[in-house]
Amino acid sequence: MLHLVSKIKSFSDSLSLELLESRYTSRSTTDGSLSFIVKINGNAKGRNPRDRDVYEGKIPSITNLLLKCAGNIKFVPELISITQEPREVFVFEDITANGYHAEYIKSGLNLDQSKISLQKMAFFHAASALAITNDPDAFEGYTVGALTRDTGKFYQDIFKKITHPSNPLQIDGMIFDKLKTLSTKIVPKAIGDYTRTTPFRVLNHGDFWTRNIFFKYEDSNLVDALFVGFQSAVVGSPLIDLLYFLNTSVEYSTLIESRDHLIYAYHETLKFVLEKLNYKGHIPTLNEIHIDILKNCALELTYLLAIAPILRANTNIVLPRDQAENEVASVSEKELVEIFTENKKDITTLLYAFNDNGRLDWAFSEGKIKGLIGKFQK
């Protein structure tokens, strides 16, 4: 007889991902307990068919594609059951019993944790690219992700406050002036970067950051990572996940010192797996990925300034992650000051890197080129 359910630990606020322990008694066996990880759909008005389809359909097919070239690779905890009422509830195996654990959000992930996360995601991306090529119709429901015209209003408001004369980020004049000039253009361009059609497409996790990753150690050695929280999964450029993860999850010191190393580790794994899968489409080169990052600087700037600080601060602020949850309260200027205070130095360093390689000049360059056209015309 099951007679007690107790919450042991909460892993996520927005997803309501919790570790539960169920104690039971039996006439024929010794009393004991079972533990599960339970994810409750945060939207009481509806369900997320995409989330369920990823766990029940997409991940099994992706895993099967990898069997011949990489063996049985596990991406998520084993799904035990899904209930529908009163809310959609996913019940997973308790992976903490097998040595997996979540990391502290505010500190960020170290180099080893970041590298294994990106390498594991590269396996997922590679197999999903083949799956999309084989059956594109199966991914029709994955065209809209977390960044849309509706959700973009939330992030546009953050840029408006960041570039207010009160300057909550306390950045210097040159960087501040450039951001102020770009403030109304960043999010619309980011949405374009996010939704663009690319020759190489993958199934992105869509919310690929620290809270949705569990790590396993054996004898103090990091050996694996598992993912949860696919409610914002979207088909598109792999930069959607790559840039999101780098800016929201990697500890700032590692991101500043080892950014190129992490991008290389991701690409090296992606290319290797695609070749093993005998993928016939175009495989992006490392140079193409770097160029793509430069071209899509507005997307990364949105991640860096409007999303990452909120996630890293581990606040109760809710982000508009998908169309079903776009009615969320805006972030106040006071909240922004508190959020930026803790990581102001690191964010400023990253902004200077943006400026040094011209990623804050894209709007100005367009005007200069148009000016040249006028000069060259006879």
C-alpha positions in Angstrom: 0.0 0.0 0.0 1.3 3.4 -1.0 0.9 5.8 1.9 3.3 8.7 1.6 4.7 10.9 -1.1 7.3 13.5 -0.1 9.1 16.1 -2.1 12.9 15.6 -1.8 14.2 18.3 -4.1 13.1 20.9 -6.7 15.2 21.1 -9.8 13.3 23.7 -11.7 10.8 26.5 -11.0 9.3 27.2 -14.4 9.1 23.5 -15.3 8.1 22.3 -11.9 10.7 19.5 -12.1 10.9 17.7 -8.8 12.3 14.6 -7.1 9.6 12.7 -5.2 9.9 9.8 -2.9 7.0 7.3 -2.5 7.0 5.1 0.5 5.0 1.9 0.5 4.0 -1.0 2.8 3.2 -4.6 1.7 1.9 -7.7 3.4 4.2 -10.0 1.3 7.4 -7.9 1.0 9.6 -5.7 3.1 8.5 -2.0 3.4 10.4 0.3 1.1 10.4 3.4 -1.0 10.6 4.4 -4.7 11.8 7.7 -6.0 10.9 9.4 -9.3 11.6 12.7 -11.1 8.3 14.4 -11.9 7.8 17.2 -14.4 4.5 19.1 -14.2 3.3 21.1 -17.2 3.4 24.7 -16.0 0.5 25.8 -18.2 -2.7 24.9 -16.5 -4.8 25.9 -19.5 -3.3 23.4 -21.9 -0.6 20.9 -22.7 2.5 20.9 -24.7 2.2 18.3 -27.4 5.7 19.1 -28.6 7.3 18.2 -25.3 5.5 14.8 -25.2 6.3 14.1 -28.9 10.0 14.7 -28.2 10.1 12.1 -25.4 7.8 9.6 -27.0 8.8 9.9 -30.7 11.7 12.1 -31.6 14.3 10.9 -29.1 13.6 7.2 -29.7 14.0 7.7 -33.4 17.2 9.7 -33.0 18.6 7.1 -30.6 17.9 4.4 -33.2 19.7 6.3 -35.9 22.8 6.3 -33.8 22.8 2.6 -32.9 24.9 1.4 -35.8 27.6 4.1 -35.6 27.7 5.0 -31.9 25.8 2.3 -29.9 22.9 3.0 -27.5 23.3 6.6 -26.4 21.0 7.9 -23.8 19.9 11.5 -24.0 17.1 11.7 -21.4 16.0 9.9 -18.2 13.8 6.9 -18.9 10.2 8.0 -19.3 7.9 5.9 -17.1 4.5 7.4 -17.7 2.5 10.5 -18.7 -0.8 11.4 -17.1 -3.2 13.9 -18.5 -5.4 15.3 -15.7 -5.6 17.7 -14.1 -2.3 18.8 -15.7 0.1 16.9 -17.9 2.6 15.1 -15.6 5.7 13.3 -16.8 7.2 10.7 -14.5 10.9 9.8 -15.1 13.3 7.4 -13.5 15.2 8.9 -10.6 18.6 9.4 -12.3 20.1 10.9 -9.1 20.0 7.3 -7.7 22.5 6.4 -10.6 24.9 9.2 -9.8 23.4 12.1 -11.9 23.0 15.5 -10.3 22.2 19.1 -11.3 24.8 21.9 -10.9 24.5 25.2 -9.1 23.1 27.7 -11.5 24.8 30.9 -10.3 28.4 29.5 -10.5 27.9 28.3 -14.1 29.5 25.2 -15.7 33.2 24.6 -15.8 35.2 23.7 -18.9 34.7 19.9 -18.6 31.0 20.2 -17.9 30.5 22.7 -20.7 32.5 20.5 -23.2 30.6 17.3 -22.4 27.3 19.1 -22.6 28.1 20.5 -26.1 29.5 17.2 -27.3 26.5 15.2 -26.2 24.2 17.8 -27.8 26.3 17.5 -31.0 25.3 13.8 -31.1 21.7 14.8 -30.7 21.9 17.5 -33.4 23.7 15.3 -35.9 21.2 12.5 -35.6 18.2 15.0 -35.7 19.6 16.5 -38.9 19.5 13.1 -40.6 16.0 12.5 -39.2 14.8 15.8 -40.6 16.3 15.0 -44.0 14.7 11.5 -44.0 11.2 12.7 -42.9 10.8 16.5 -42.9 7.0 16.2 -42.5 7.5 14.6 -39.1 8.9 18.0 -37.8 6.2 20.3 -39.1 5.1 21.1 -35.6 8.6 22.4 -34.7 8.7 25.6 -36.7 8.0 28.1 -33.9 10.4 28.4 -31.0 10.8 30.6 -27.9 11.7 33.7 -29.8 8.8 35.2 -31.8 7.2 38.6 -32.4 5.0 38.0 -29.4 7.7 37.0 -26.9 10.1 39.5 -28.5 8.2 42.3 -26.8 9.4 41.1 -23.4 13.0 41.3 -24.5 12.6 44.6 -26.3 11.4 46.1 -23.1 14.6 44.9 -21.4 16.8 46.6 -24.0 14.8 49.8 -23.6 15.5 49.8 -19.9 19.2 48.8 -20.4 19.7 51.8 -22.6 17.8 54.2 -20.4 19.8 57.2 -19.2 19.9 55.6 -15.7 22.1 52.9 -17.3 21.4 49.9 -15.0 24.3 47.9 -16.4 26.7 50.9 -15.7 28.6 50.5 -19.0 30.8 53.2 -20.4 29.9 55.8 -23.0 31.0 54.2 -26.2 29.4 50.8 -25.6 26.3 52.4 -24.1 25.9 54.8 -27.1 26.2 51.9 -29.6 23.6 49.8 -27.6 21.3 52.8 -27.4 21.5 53.2 -31.2 20.8 49.5 -31.7 18.2 49.1 -28.9 15.2 49.1 -31.2 16.8 46.9 -33.8 18.4 44.1 -31.8 15.4 42.0 -31.0 13.7 42.2 -34.5 17.0 41.2 -36.0 17.4 38.4 -33.4 14.0 37.0 -34.3 15.1 37.0 -37.9 18.3 35.2 -36.9 16.3 32.7 -34.9 13.7 31.9 -37.5 15.7 32.0 -40.7 15.8 29.1 -43.0 19.3 27.4 -43.2 20.7 24.7 -45.4 21.7 22.7 -42.3 18.9 22.2 -39.8 18.7 20.4 -36.6 16.2 19.8 -33.8 17.3 22.3 -31.2 16.5 21.6 -27.5 15.3 25.2 -27.3 16.1 25.8 -23.7 19.6 24.3 -23.5 21.0 25.6 -20.2 22.3 24.5 -16.8 19.0 23.7 -15.2 18.0 21.2 -17.9 21.3 19.2 -17.7 22.2 16.5 -15.3 25.8 15.3 -14.9 27.3 12.0 -13.9 30.6 11.4 -12.2 32.4 8.1 -11.6 35.5 8.3 -9.3 35.5 12.1 -9.6 35.6 11.8 -13.4 32.8 13.4 -15.5 31.4 10.7 -17.7 28.0 11.7 -19.0 25.2 14.3 -19.2 21.5 13.9 -19.7 18.9 16.5 -20.8 15.4 17.4 -19.7 12.9 20.2 -20.6 12.2 20.0 -24.4 9.1 22.1 -24.3 10.7 24.8 -26.5 12.2 22.4 -29.1 12.5 23.9 -32.5 13.9 23.1 -35.9 16.5 25.5 -37.2 20.2 26.5 -37.1 22.2 24.8 -34.4 23.3 28.2 -33.3 20.0 28.5 -31.5 21.2 25.9 -28.9 25.0 26.6 -29.2 24.8 30.4 -28.5 22.1 30.0 -25.9 24.1 27.5 -24.0 27.4 29.4 -24.2 25.8 32.6 -22.8 23.4 31.2 -20.2 25.4 28.3 -18.8 29.1 28.4 -19.1 30.8 30.2 -16.1 31.9 33.6 -17.3 35.6 33.1 -16.8 35.5 29.9 -18.9 33.4 31.6 -21.6 35.9 34.5 -21.8 38.9 32.3 -21.9 37.7 29.1 -23.7 34.8 30.2 -26.0 36.6 29.1 -29.2 37.7 25.8 -27.7 34.1 25.0 -26.8 32.8 25.9 -30.3 35.6 23.7 -31.8 34.7 20.7 -29.5 31.0 21.0 -30.6 31.9 21.2 -34.3 34.4 18.4 -34.2 31.9 16.1 -32.6 29.0 17.2 -34.9 31.2 16.6 -38.0 32.4 13.2 -36.8 28.9 11.9 -36.1 27.4 13.3 -39.3 30.1 11.5 -41.3 29.5 8.3 -39.3 25.8 8.6 -40.1 26.7 8.9 -43.8 24.8 12.2 -43.9 24.5 13.4 -47.5 23.7 17.0 -46.9 26.1 19.9 -46.4 28.1 19.6 -43.2 29.0 23.1 -42.0 32.7 23.8 -41.5 34.1 25.3 -38.4 34.9 28.5 -40.3 31.2 28.6 -41.5 30.0 28.3 -38.0 32.2 31.2 -36.9 31.1 33.4 -39.8 27.4 32.5 -39.0 28.0 33.6 -35.4 29.2 36.9 -36.6 26.3 37.3 -38.9 23.8 36.5 -36.2 25.2 38.8 -33.6 21.8 40.2 -32.6 20.7 36.7 -31.5 23.7 36.3 -29.3 23.3 39.8 -27.9 19.7 39.0 -26.9 20.9 35.9 -25.2 23.8 37.7 -23.5 21.9 40.8 -22.2 18.2 39.9 -22.0 18.0 36.2 -21.2 21.3 35.0 -19.6 21.4 37.5 -16.7 17.9 36.5 -15.6 18.6 32.8 -15.8 22.0 33.0 -14.1 20.5 35.1 -11.2 18.1 32.3 -10.4 15.3 34.7 -9.8 11.5 34.2 -9.8 11.2 36.1 -13.0 9.4 34.1 -15.7 10.6 34.2 -19.3 8.1 33.9 -22.2 9.4 30.6 -23.4 6.7 29.8 -26.0 3.5 31.1 -27.4 1.4 29.5 -24.7 3.1 31.5 -22.0 3.8 34.9 -23.6 1.6 36.8 -21.1 4.3 37.5 -18.5 5.2 40.5 -16.4 8.0 42.7 -17.7 11.2 43.1 -15.7 11.4 46.3 -13.7 14.4 48.6 -13.8 15.1 47.8 -10.1 15.2 44.1 -10.9 17.6 44.6 -13.7 20.0 46.6 -11.5 20.0 43.7 -9.0 20.4 41.1 -11.7 23.3 42.9 -13.4 25.1 43.9 -10.2 26.4 40.4 -9.6 27.9 39.8 -13.1 28.4 43.4 -14.3 32.2 43.0 -14.8 32.0 39.8 -16.8 29.1 41.0 -19.0 31.0 44.2 -19.7 34.1 42.2 -20.7 31.9 40.1 -23.1 30.4 43.3 -24.5 33.9 44.7 -25.2 34.7 41.5 -27.1 31.5 42.1 -29.1 32.7 45.6 -30.0 36.3 44.6 -30.8 35.2 42.2 -33.6 32.6 44.6 -35.0 29.5 42.8 -33.7 28.1 46.1 -32.4 28.6 47.9 -35.7 26.2 46.0 -38.0 23.6 48.7 -38.1 26.2 51.4 -38.7 27.9 49.4 -41.5 24.7 49.3 -43.5 24.4 53.1 -43.4 28.1 53.5 -44.4 27.8 51.2 -47.3 24.7 53.1 -48.6 26.8 56.3 -48.2 29.5 54.7 -50.4 26.9 53.9 -53.1 26.1 57.6 -53.2 29.8 58.5 -53.5 30.4 56.0 -56.3 27.5 56.9 -58.4 28.3 59.2 -61.3 
